Structures are given as structure tokens and as C-alpha cells.
Amino acid sequence: MNQRPAVPPPTPRLAFRKMTNADLDDVAALLGDPLMMRYYERPKTRAEAQAWIDWNQRLYREQGFGLWVVTLRSTGEFAGDCGLTPQSYDEEVDVEVGYRIRVALQGQGYATEAAAACRDFARDVLDIKRLIAIIHPDNVPSQRVAEKIGLAVERDTTFRTGAPIRVYAAAL
């Protein structure tokens, strides 16, 4: 039986792998950084970072995808997370491409490179027909990433938390 890959293939500068409990320090630092999380409700605690890892491990088992750890191929350094998650909003469920790159590494095109690899994986391997990105209306850098990978503004609405969101979408 031909089994599909578990993660997107590496890009010229980045590699992907499944999150494990050994990633807790890096994931907690990423999700606990107030600057990184400025467009979210608040930074996450270490316990919430562990729950994030647990959620992604469950997604790998149940969906065959989730958010993956992104590392720099040149050094193996933890760069952030990027991947695909089912998201519900406005009584709909779509697959979202999500991306978070450490603040120290932002502005170098890593988010776009990672998100494009995940978009291609969604289309070419998982046969996903529609991809979205849910972005805070003030998060212009994230909106630029979505646009660079071919997503366009579909609508402004509110997330299940009540926060304002801008939904970017594209048919794959």
C-alpha cells in the first residue's frame, strides 16, 4: 500500500516534522512571546503550549495533517510552526494554512516559503480543494503572506472567540 507523506517535503531553506513533546520548550517560547502573539487573544502559557502540541498530535492521527515544526535546514534551528488545521467559522469548516515564525527570524521570507509548501502539500498530496487563512485585520504581515501564496480576501467576520477576523481563501 502506498502511504502518503506525513509532512511537506523540505524547501530550499526549511524542513518540516511532526511536533513531539520534546518541542515543548520551543513551542512554549513561540506561543508565549507577547510580540509573536500580539494579534491573538493573549500569549499562551506553558500548559497551553503542551495542549497545542497534544492537539496537533491528535490532528496527525485523525486528519493526517496538522501544524508541523519548521526548522532551518542550514542549522536545524527551530523556526516556528506551519501547517494545516480544520477551522470553523461562520458555521463553516475549512482547512486553514497557519504559520508562525519566531520574531527573530521574521522578515526573511520564511513564513511565505513554509506556507507555500503547505499549500502545495494540501493540493498535491491531500487533495484539498479549498484553503483559507484566518487573520486578524491588523496583522498586515500575515495578510501579505496569504496574498503571496495566492489567497485573496473573502470576507471580514468574527471568530468563535468574538475577535474580528479577515478570511483569505482560494480554490486549489
C-alpha positions in Angstrom: 0.0 0.0 0.0 1.3 3.4 -1.0 1.2 5.7 2.1 1.2 9.4 1.6 4.0 11.5 3.2 3.3 12.7 6.8 4.8 16.2 6.3 5.5 18.5 3.3 8.9 18.0 1.6 11.7 20.4 2.5 12.0 23.7 0.8 15.4 25.2 -0.1 15.7 26.7 3.4 13.2 24.9 5.6 12.3 21.4 6.8 9.1 20.2 8.4 8.5 17.5 11.0 5.7 16.4 13.4 5.6 18.1 16.8 6.6 16.0 19.7 6.6 16.6 23.5 10.3 17.3 23.2 9.4 20.5 21.4 7.6 22.0 24.4 10.4 24.5 25.3 10.5 25.9 21.7 6.7 25.8 21.2 6.1 27.5 24.7 8.7 30.2 23.8 7.0 30.8 20.4 3.4 30.9 21.7 4.4 32.7 24.9 6.1 35.6 23.2 3.9 38.7 23.6 5.2 40.2 20.3 4.6 37.0 18.4 1.1 36.7 19.8 0.1 40.4 19.6 -2.8 39.6 17.2 -4.2 36.8 19.3 -6.2 37.0 22.5 -3.1 36.7 24.6 0.2 34.7 24.8 -0.2 31.1 25.8 1.1 29.6 29.0 3.4 26.6 29.0 0.4 24.3 29.8 -1.4 25.8 26.8 1.7 25.2 24.7 1.6 21.5 25.7 -2.1 21.4 24.8 -1.2 22.9 21.4 1.3 20.0 20.9 -1.3 17.5 22.0 -3.9 19.0 19.7 -1.6 18.7 16.7 -0.6 15.2 17.6 -4.4 14.3 17.6 -4.8 16.1 14.2 -2.0 14.0 12.7 -3.8 10.8 13.9 -7.3 11.9 12.9 -6.8 14.1 9.9 -3.4 13.1 8.5 -2.2 16.7 8.9 -1.7 19.5 11.5 0.8 22.2 12.3 4.3 21.0 11.8 7.6 22.2 13.4 9.5 24.3 10.9 13.3 24.2 11.2 16.1 25.9 9.3 17.8 23.3 7.1 21.2 25.0 7.4 21.3 24.7 11.2 18.4 22.6 12.4 17.2 25.6 14.5 13.6 25.8 15.5 12.0 28.5 13.3 8.3 28.2 14.2 5.3 26.2 13.1 3.3 26.0 9.9 0.7 23.6 8.6 -2.9 22.8 8.0 -5.8 22.7 10.5 -9.5 22.4 10.2 -11.1 25.6 11.4 -14.7 26.5 12.0 -16.1 30.0 11.5 -19.5 31.4 10.4 -20.9 27.8 10.7 -18.4 26.6 8.1 -15.4 24.3 8.4 -12.4 24.8 6.1 -8.8 23.8 6.1 -6.6 26.7 7.2 -2.9 27.2 6.4 -1.4 28.6 9.6 2.1 30.0 10.0 4.1 31.4 12.9 7.8 32.2 12.6 9.9 33.3 15.6 10.1 37.1 15.8 13.9 37.0 15.4 13.5 35.2 12.1 10.7 37.3 10.6 11.1 39.4 7.5 13.2 36.9 5.7 10.5 35.2 3.7 10.4 32.0 5.8 6.6 32.3 6.5 5.9 32.6 2.8 8.2 29.7 1.9 6.7 27.5 4.6 3.1 28.5 3.8 3.6 27.9 0.1 5.0 24.4 0.8 1.9 23.6 3.0 -0.4 24.9 0.3 1.2 22.7 -2.3 1.1 19.7 0.1 -2.6 20.4 0.7 -3.3 20.5 -3.0 -1.0 17.9 -4.4 -0.9 15.2 -1.7 -4.0 15.7 0.4 -6.3 16.7 -2.5 -7.8 19.6 -0.5 -9.9 21.7 -2.8 -10.1 25.0 -0.8 -7.7 26.6 1.5 -8.2 29.5 3.9 -6.2 31.7 6.3 -7.9 33.4 9.2 -6.1 36.6 10.0 -6.6 39.5 12.4 -7.5 42.6 10.3 -4.5 44.5 11.8 -2.0 41.7 11.0 -0.7 43.1 7.7 2.5 41.0 7.5 0.4 37.8 7.8 -2.1 39.1 5.2 0.9 39.7 2.8 1.9 36.0 3.2 -1.6 34.9 2.4 -1.6 37.0 -0.7 1.8 35.8 -1.8 0.6 32.2 -1.7 -2.5 33.0 -3.8 -5.2 33.6 -1.2 -7.5 36.6 -1.5 -9.7 38.4 0.9 -13.1 36.7 1.0 -14.8 38.5 3.9 -14.4 40.1 7.3 -16.3 38.4 10.2 -15.8 37.4 13.8 -14.1 34.3 15.1 -15.7 32.0 17.6 -14.0 33.9 20.4 -15.7 37.1 19.2 -12.4 38.5 17.8 -12.5 40.2 14.4 -11.0 38.2 11.6 -10.3 38.6 7.9 -10.8 35.3 5.9 -8.5 34.8 3.0 -9.4 31.9 0.6 -8.5 30.2 -2.6 -9.6 27.2 -4.6 -6.7 24.8 -5.0 
